[in-house]
Amino acid sequence: MSVNQAVPMSGAHLDWPEAMAAALCDALSGADEAATFTALGAATTTLLGPGLLTINAYAKASSEVVRLWSSDPQSYPVGGRKSKGDTPWTRQVLHRGEVYVGEGDAALAEVFDDVATIRGLGLTAVVNVPVCQHGRCVGTFNFLAARHAWTPVEVTTLRLLAQLAMPAVVAARGGVVEA
């Protein structure tokens, strides 16, 4: 799915509890990067239920992602790094800025070298959202959960949350956006 592709809503809507939306706005208006990521993590859990959220910076020059925040720092610690070679997932998410939706064990095994850890956490589906600034991917917002499928509304919700993370991701990268 392209970042610019519209997702038909077919009567569904985003249901953001007022208190959560207000707390998120307050956090985003002046918080540092860690507080912003924590507020986005809380919003993600409130809106989509339990799961694993990681927020990464992407360095195009080294083809590496660096974990900036994790809802499970024991399994996925902040500062963890992954080199991303030339794969269909890398081209889709990091180069073209398109969302990746993976549902089921086969989809996870195809794209993640740490699928054993993911399985061990009982997670069965993922949405990887590129965090983009000026049309360039600067990071990823990754949510995994124990479910069979994602709805269009859930994917749209994650896309919106990912873009709310963009200023903090850019700040954590030192404000550098690679050409």
N, C-alpha and C positions, 0 to 999 in steps of 0.2 A: 504494500500500500504506500503510495507516495505521500509525503508530508503535505503536499498541496492538493491531494485528492480529497474531495468531499466525501464524508461518510453519511449515507442516508440514515436519517433518524427514525423514520416510519412511526411517528407518534411517541417514541421514547424520549426521555429528557434527562438532563443532568440534574440530580437532586442533591444539592449541597446544603447541609444543615446550616442555618444562619449563624449559630455560635462558632462552628468550625470555620466557616468562610470569614467571619470577623476576626477570629484568632489568626488565621492565615494571613489576612491583609495586614494586621498589626505586626506580625513577625516579618513579613516581607518589606515593610516600609522603613525599617532601620536596623534590622538585625545583621549580625556578621554571617559569614558563610555557613558555619556549623549550625547556628540557630535557624537559619533559613532552611537548610536541609532537614533538620529535625522537625520543623513545622510542616514541611512538605511530606515527610514520612508519616506524621500523625494524620495529615489530611488523606493520604493514600490509604491508610488502614481504615479510617472512618468511612471513606467512600467505597472501598473495594474489599474490605475484609482483610484477614491475616495473610501474610505472605512475606517474601523477601524483597526489599527494595535496596538497590545500590545505585549510587550516582557517581559517574566517572567523568574525568577529563580525558580528552582525546588529543594526542599530539601526532599530527599528520606526518611530520618529518621523521619520526621514529616508528610510526605505525604502532603506537603503544597507548593503552588506556590505563589510567591510574585511578584507583578507587578513592573518592573524596569523602564518601559517607556510606554507611551500611546499617541497615536495621538489625543485622546479625553480625556484629563485629568479631564474634568468636569464629564463625565459619568463614566470613568474608571480611577480613580486617581492613580498616582504612589504611591507605598507603600501598595496598596490594597492586601489583602491576601485571598486565598481560600484554604480550606482543601479539599483534593481530596481523597475520599474513594475508596474502591475497586469496580470499575465499568469497563465495557468493554472499555470505552474511556481511563481510567487511565491505564489499562493493555496495551492497544495498543500504546498510545502515550508516556507515562512516563516510563513504564516498558520495553516494547519491542523496543521502539524508532522508531515506525512506524507513518507515516503521517496519519492524519485523514482528510478526505474530507467530509463535510456535506453540502448538497444542499436541500433547502426547509425548511419550517417551522417545519415539523415533525422531520427532522434530528436534527435541532437546539434544539427543545423542549426535545428530547431524551437525550441530553448530557449536556445542560446548565441550571443551576438553575436560571440564570438571563435572561431567554429568553424574559421576558416582556421588559426589557431594550433594548435588541437586536432588538426586533420588533419595539419598539418606535423609534429607530434610522433608521428604514427602511432597516435593513440588513437582507439578506435572505440566505446567503451561507457563509461557513467558510472553511479555510484550517488551521489546527493546525499542525505545524511542530516541532518535537522535536529538540532541540539544543543539539547536542551530542559531547562529548569529550571522546576519548578512549573507545568508545562503550557504554558510560553511558549518560543518559539524564541529563543535567544540567539546562535545561530551555525549554521554548516554545516560538515560534514565531507564532503569531496568527493573521490572516488577515480575516476580515469579510467584505463583500460587498453586494450591492444590485444587485444580479444577480441570474440566474436560475441554472447555471452550471459553472464548472471550466474546462478549457482545460488542456491537459497534459503539454503544454508549460507553462501555468500559474502556475501549481503545481510545476514544475521543477524550475521555476524562484523563487518561494517562498522558496523552499528547499535550493537553492543557497544563497539567502539573509539570511536565518536563520543561515547557517553555517558561513557566514561572521560575524554574530553577536556573535558567540561563544566566541572569546577571551574577549570581553567586558562583556558578561554574566558571564564568569568564574571570571573575575576581580571584578565584582560587588558582587560576592558571596564570595569574600576574597580569591580567588584562590583555594578554597576547592572543591575537587571532591570526593564524597562519594563512598565507595565500594559497 
